[in-house]
């Protein structure tokens, strides 16, 4: 195996691969909402303390392992690889994809997040919001407590609620994960669902759900998919048109749109990578684009160079994709992690078994992904 991996490393020393998702046509963020979200991402408690750096020897091993796995990924997606792609078989088996999540803004698995509303009334709307938000709890051990129906919880200072919803602030936005901590001290708003308590959109409609599921995804730590390295959306954006329409500075456009940067040690748990966002936070994402994610940015056709490229998609995503579900399941695990590792390795062994003509390099590449 070492000889195979050595050969793999020599053949594909510089390979780097990332992953992504795309935006939609129907707006789930209005212009003010996008800008409000950017500002709220910068608020909240101080950043997590940095993890102590690994010892040089350990870091060298991490870098070597990351390069090996990146090279392995490249091997398995070679155009001349025997069809079907071996990596595609793994993906079909459910090992990936995986939507983007803020690595250090996750809550502890099993956490129940208290939710409150800054206004009374609209009981049917609140009930629908609670129904949509709690869908995330199907996929991971994280929960929302809206208080007692039908009135639900009203926001008060120091009430312990970390998801604090306003229907009156402009835009659709949410703080990312634990950035909402301590927001109850001064009775701050952490999530904006502008005018959803009015007949703006049917509460049983796709548009209404797409807005709510997206913002509560942010509350769990999920972030925008269009900034994923593999999407390569940034060059497709008409930045002049966007900055004029949204009244953004160069810095604001970068923070909202710029692609995540891969870290020097890019692999996170084999199939996954880490990257640094424009806001300085560390993100985790898969190697495979997730074009069905509810975390896509909604931009107009005119926000792209014409004709719009691959990052423009005229559909609305209101159901969490498999990648969204996997991101939450992985961040807030309900299952025994050892079982997950065994299942992952069993998938790889099965691919090896059913493909007896696999080359030695491809065999080594597949085994590089075993946990």
C-alpha positions as CSV (number, residue, x, y, z in Angstrom):
1,X,0.0,0.0,0.0
2,X,2.8,2.4,0.8
3,X,4.3,1.9,-2.6
4,X,0.9,2.6,-4.2
5,X,0.5,5.7,-2.2
6,X,4.0,6.8,-3.0
7,X,3.3,6.4,-6.7
8,X,0.1,8.2,-6.3
9,X,1.9,11.1,-4.5
10,X,4.5,11.4,-7.3
11,X,1.9,11.2,-10.0
12,X,-0.4,13.8,-8.6
13,X,1.6,16.0,-6.3
14,X,-0.2,19.3,-7.1
15,X,-3.8,18.1,-7.4
16,X,-6.4,20.2,-5.5
17,X,-10.1,19.7,-5.6
18,X,-13.0,21.5,-3.9
19,X,-16.8,21.4,-3.8
20,X,-19.9,23.6,-4.0
21,X,-23.5,24.6,-4.7
22,X,-25.4,27.3,-6.7
23,X,-27.9,30.1,-6.2
24,X,-31.6,30.4,-7.4
25,X,-33.7,32.9,-9.4
26,X,-36.6,33.4,-6.9
27,X,-35.4,35.8,-4.2
28,X,-35.3,34.4,-0.7
29,X,-33.0,37.3,0.3
30,X,-34.0,40.8,-0.8
31,X,-31.3,43.4,-1.3
32,X,-31.5,44.7,2.2
33,X,-31.7,41.2,3.6
34,X,-28.4,40.2,2.0
35,X,-26.7,43.2,3.5
36,X,-28.3,42.8,6.9
37,X,-27.1,39.2,7.0
38,X,-23.5,40.3,6.3
39,X,-23.6,42.8,9.1
40,X,-25.1,40.3,11.6
41,X,-22.4,37.8,10.8
42,X,-19.9,40.2,12.1
43,X,-21.7,40.6,15.5
44,X,-21.9,38.3,18.4
45,X,-19.5,37.1,21.1
46,X,-15.7,37.1,20.5
47,X,-14.3,34.4,18.2
48,X,-13.4,31.0,19.6
49,X,-10.0,30.7,21.0
50,X,-7.6,29.4,18.3
51,X,-6.7,25.7,18.5
52,X,-3.0,25.3,19.6
53,X,-0.9,24.5,16.6
54,X,0.2,21.0,16.0
55,X,3.7,19.9,16.6
56,X,5.8,20.2,13.4
57,X,6.0,16.4,13.0
58,X,2.3,16.1,13.4
59,X,1.6,18.9,11.0
60,X,3.9,17.3,8.4
61,X,1.9,14.1,8.7
62,X,-1.4,16.1,8.3
63,X,-0.1,17.8,5.2
64,X,1.1,14.6,3.7
65,X,-2.2,12.9,4.3
66,X,-4.1,15.8,2.9
67,X,-2.1,15.8,-0.3
68,X,-2.4,12.1,-0.6
69,X,-6.2,12.3,-0.4
70,X,-6.4,15.2,-2.7
71,X,-4.3,13.3,-5.2
72,X,-6.5,10.3,-4.7
73,X,-9.6,12.3,-5.4
74,X,-8.0,13.5,-8.7
75,X,-7.2,10.0,-9.7
76,X,-10.7,8.7,-9.2
77,X,-12.2,11.5,-11.4
78,X,-9.7,11.1,-14.3
79,X,-11.5,11.2,-17.6
80,X,-9.9,8.0,-18.7
81,X,-10.9,6.1,-15.6
82,X,-12.9,3.0,-16.2
83,X,-16.6,3.9,-16.1
84,X,-18.5,4.3,-13.9
85,X,-16.3,6.6,-11.8
86,X,-15.3,4.8,-8.5
87,X,-15.8,8.0,-6.6
88,X,-19.2,8.3,-8.2
89,X,-20.1,4.9,-6.8
90,X,-19.1,6.1,-3.3
91,X,-21.2,9.2,-3.7
92,X,-24.2,7.2,-4.9
93,X,-23.8,5.1,-1.7
94,X,-24.4,8.2,0.4
95,X,-20.8,9.0,1.6
96,X,-21.1,12.6,0.2
97,X,-21.9,15.4,-0.7
98,X,-21.9,17.7,2.3
99,X,-23.0,21.3,2.5
100,X,-20.9,24.1,3.9
101,X,-20.9,24.6,7.7
102,X,-19.0,27.0,10.0
103,X,-16.7,24.6,11.8
104,X,-16.4,26.6,15.1
105,X,-19.9,28.1,15.2
106,X,-21.7,24.8,15.7
107,X,-23.7,24.2,18.9
108,X,-23.0,21.1,21.0
109,X,-24.9,18.0,19.8
110,X,-28.1,17.7,21.7
111,X,-28.6,21.4,22.2
112,X,-32.1,22.8,22.3
113,X,-32.2,26.4,21.0
114,X,-34.8,28.7,22.5
115,X,-36.7,30.8,20.0
116,X,-38.7,33.9,20.6
117,X,-40.6,36.5,18.5
118,X,-40.3,40.3,18.9
119,X,-44.0,40.8,18.1
120,X,-47.3,39.2,19.2
121,X,-50.0,37.9,16.9
122,X,-49.7,36.0,13.6
123,X,-50.2,32.7,15.4
124,X,-50.7,30.7,12.2
125,X,-47.5,32.2,10.7
126,X,-45.5,31.4,13.9
127,X,-46.9,27.8,13.9
128,X,-45.8,27.4,10.3
129,X,-42.3,28.8,11.1
130,X,-42.0,26.4,14.0
131,X,-43.1,23.5,11.8
132,X,-40.5,24.3,9.1
133,X,-37.6,25.0,11.5
134,X,-38.1,21.8,13.4
135,X,-37.6,19.8,10.2
136,X,-33.8,20.3,10.7
137,X,-34.1,18.2,13.9
138,X,-35.0,15.1,11.7
139,X,-31.4,15.1,10.5
140,X,-29.3,15.9,13.6
141,X,-29.4,16.1,17.4
142,X,-30.2,19.8,17.6
143,X,-33.7,21.1,18.5
144,X,-35.8,24.3,18.6
145,X,-38.0,25.4,21.5
146,X,-40.6,28.0,20.4
147,X,-42.5,28.0,23.7
148,X,-46.1,27.2,24.2
149,X,-48.5,27.3,21.2
150,X,-50.4,29.1,20.0
151,X,-48.9,32.4,21.2
152,X,-45.3,31.1,21.3
153,X,-42.5,32.9,23.2
154,X,-42.2,36.7,23.1
155,X,-38.7,38.1,23.3
156,X,-37.7,39.7,26.6
157,X,-34.3,40.8,27.8
158,X,-32.3,38.0,29.5
159,X,-34.8,35.3,28.5
160,X,-32.1,32.9,27.3
161,X,-33.4,32.7,23.7
162,X,-30.7,32.6,21.1
163,X,-32.9,32.7,18.0
164,X,-34.7,36.1,18.2
165,X,-37.1,36.7,15.3
166,X,-38.3,40.0,14.0
167,X,-40.9,40.6,11.3
168,X,-40.2,44.3,11.2
169,X,-36.5,44.6,10.5
170,X,-35.7,44.8,6.8
171,X,-34.5,41.7,5.0
172,X,-34.1,38.0,5.6
173,X,-31.0,37.2,7.7
174,X,-29.7,35.3,10.6
175,X,-26.6,35.1,12.8
176,X,-24.5,32.1,12.1
177,X,-24.7,29.4,14.8
178,X,-23.2,30.4,18.2
179,X,-22.7,34.0,17.1
180,X,-26.1,34.4,18.5
181,X,-24.9,33.7,22.1
182,X,-25.6,36.5,24.6
183,X,-28.0,38.2,22.2
184,X,-30.7,38.0,24.9
185,X,-28.8,40.4,27.2
186,X,-29.9,43.5,25.3
187,X,-32.9,41.8,23.6
188,X,-31.3,41.9,20.2
189,X,-32.7,40.6,16.9
190,X,-30.7,37.6,15.5
191,X,-33.1,36.7,12.6
192,X,-35.1,38.8,10.3
193,X,-38.1,37.5,8.5
194,X,-39.4,40.7,7.1
195,X,-43.2,40.9,6.7
196,X,-43.7,37.1,6.8
197,X,-46.5,37.8,9.3
198,X,-48.4,39.6,6.6
199,X,-49.9,38.1,3.4
200,X,-46.6,38.6,1.6
201,X,-46.3,34.9,0.6
202,X,-48.7,32.0,1.2
203,X,-47.5,30.3,4.4
204,X,-47.9,26.9,2.7
205,X,-46.0,28.0,-0.4
206,X,-42.5,27.1,-1.5
207,X,-41.2,30.7,-1.3
208,X,-42.2,31.1,2.4
209,X,-40.6,27.7,3.3
210,X,-37.4,28.5,1.3
211,X,-36.9,31.7,3.3
212,X,-37.5,30.1,6.7
213,X,-35.6,26.8,6.2
214,X,-32.6,28.9,4.9
215,X,-32.4,31.2,7.8
216,X,-32.8,28.5,10.4
217,X,-30.1,26.6,8.6
218,X,-27.9,29.6,9.3
219,X,-28.9,29.4,13.0
220,X,-27.4,25.9,13.0
221,X,-24.1,27.0,11.5
222,X,-24.8,26.4,7.8
223,X,-23.5,29.0,5.4
224,X,-23.9,30.1,1.8
225,X,-23.1,27.5,-0.8
226,X,-22.2,30.0,-3.6
227,X,-18.9,30.8,-1.9
228,X,-17.7,27.2,-2.3
229,X,-14.4,26.8,-4.1
230,X,-15.6,24.3,-6.6
231,X,-18.6,26.4,-7.6
232,X,-16.3,29.1,-9.0
233,X,-19.2,31.6,-8.8
234,X,-17.2,34.7,-8.0
235,X,-15.9,35.3,-11.6
236,X,-19.5,34.9,-12.9
237,X,-20.9,37.7,-10.8
238,X,-21.4,41.2,-12.3
239,X,-19.8,43.0,-9.4
240,X,-20.4,46.4,-10.8
241,X,-24.2,45.7,-11.2
242,X,-24.3,44.1,-7.7
243,X,-22.5,46.9,-5.9
244,X,-24.7,49.5,-7.6
245,X,-27.9,47.7,-6.8
246,X,-27.0,46.7,-3.3
247,X,-25.0,49.9,-2.5
248,X,-22.0,47.7,-1.4
249,X,-18.4,48.7,-1.1
250,X,-15.7,46.4,-2.5
251,X,-15.2,44.9,1.0
252,X,-19.0,44.2,1.3
253,X,-19.1,42.5,-2.1
254,X,-16.2,40.3,-1.2
255,X,-17.7,39.3,2.2
256,X,-20.9,38.3,0.5
257,X,-19.7,36.7,-2.6
258,X,-16.0,35.8,-2.6
259,X,-15.0,32.2,-2.8
260,X,-13.7,30.4,0.3
261,X,-10.0,29.8,0.3
262,X,-8.7,26.3,0.9
263,X,-6.5,25.9,4.0
264,X,-2.9,24.6,3.7
265,X,-4.1,21.4,5.2
266,X,-7.3,20.9,3.2
267,X,-8.7,17.5,4.1
268,X,-11.2,17.2,6.9
269,X,-12.2,13.6,7.7
270,X,-11.1,12.2,4.3
271,X,-13.9,13.4,2.0
272,X,-14.1,16.9,3.4
273,X,-12.0,20.0,3.3
274,X,-11.6,23.1,5.4
275,X,-11.4,26.7,4.1
276,X,-11.2,30.2,5.4
277,X,-14.0,32.6,4.6
278,X,-13.9,36.4,4.0
279,X,-15.2,36.9,7.5
280,X,-12.2,35.0,9.0
281,X,-14.2,32.0,10.1
282,X,-13.2,28.4,9.3
283,X,-15.6,26.4,7.2
284,X,-16.0,22.7,6.4
285,X,-17.3,21.4,3.1
286,X,-17.3,18.4,0.8
287,X,-15.5,17.8,-2.5
288,X,-18.7,17.5,-4.4
289,X,-21.1,20.3,-5.5
290,X,-24.5,20.4,-3.8
291,X,-26.7,22.2,-6.3
292,X,-29.9,21.4,-4.4
293,X,-28.9,23.0,-1.2
294,X,-31.4,25.3,0.5
295,X,-28.4,27.5,1.4
296,X,-27.9,28.9,-2.1
297,X,-28.0,32.6,-2.5
298,X,-30.9,34.0,-4.5
299,X,-29.6,36.5,-7.1
300,X,-31.2,38.1,-10.1
301,X,-30.2,37.2,-13.7
302,X,-28.7,40.7,-14.0
303,X,-26.4,40.0,-11.1
304,X,-24.4,37.7,-13.5
305,X,-22.4,38.4,-16.6
306,X,-24.5,37.6,-19.6
307,X,-25.4,35.0,-20.4
308,X,-25.5,33.7,-16.8
309,X,-23.2,30.9,-16.1
310,X,-23.4,27.7,-14.1
311,X,-24.1,29.5,-10.8
312,X,-27.4,30.9,-12.0
313,X,-30.3,28.5,-11.5
314,X,-34.0,29.5,-12.0
315,X,-35.3,27.1,-9.3
316,X,-36.3,27.5,-5.7
317,X,-35.0,25.0,-3.1
318,X,-37.3,24.7,-0.1
319,X,-36.4,21.1,0.9
320,X,-33.1,20.4,2.6
321,X,-30.9,18.5,0.1
322,X,-29.1,15.3,0.9
323,X,-26.0,17.5,1.4
324,X,-27.8,19.8,3.8
325,X,-29.1,16.8,5.8
326,X,-25.6,15.2,5.9
327,X,-24.1,18.5,7.1
328,X,-26.5,18.7,10.0
329,X,-26.2,14.9,10.7
330,X,-22.5,15.2,10.8
331,X,-22.3,18.3,12.9
332,X,-25.0,17.1,15.4
333,X,-24.5,13.3,15.3
334,X,-27.3,11.1,16.5
335,X,-25.4,7.9,15.9
336,X,-22.3,6.2,17.2
337,X,-19.3,7.6,15.3
338,X,-17.5,4.2,15.3
339,X,-20.5,2.7,13.4
340,X,-20.1,5.6,10.9
341,X,-16.5,4.8,10.3
342,X,-17.2,1.1,9.8
343,X,-20.0,1.9,7.3
344,X,-17.7,4.3,5.4
345,X,-14.9,1.7,5.1
346,X,-17.4,-1.0,4.2
347,X,-18.5,1.1,1.2
348,X,-15.0,1.4,0.0
349,X,-14.3,-2.3,0.4
350,X,-17.4,-3.1,-1.5
351,X,-16.3,-0.8,-4.4
352,X,-13.0,-2.6,-4.5
353,X,-14.7,-6.0,-4.4
354,X,-17.1,-5.4,-7.3
355,X,-14.4,-3.8,-9.5
356,X,-11.7,-6.5,-9.8
357,X,-10.1,-4.9,-12.8
358,X,-9.3,-1.6,-10.9
359,X,-5.7,-0.4,-11.4
360,X,-3.2,-0.4,-8.6
361,X,-3.2,3.4,-8.6
362,X,-7.0,3.6,-8.4
363,X,-7.0,0.9,-5.7
364,X,-4.5,2.9,-3.7
365,X,-6.6,6.1,-4.2
366,X,-9.7,4.4,-3.0
367,X,-8.0,3.0,0.1
368,X,-6.6,6.5,0.9
369,X,-10.2,7.5,1.8
370,X,-10.6,4.8,4.4
371,X,-11.0,6.1,7.9
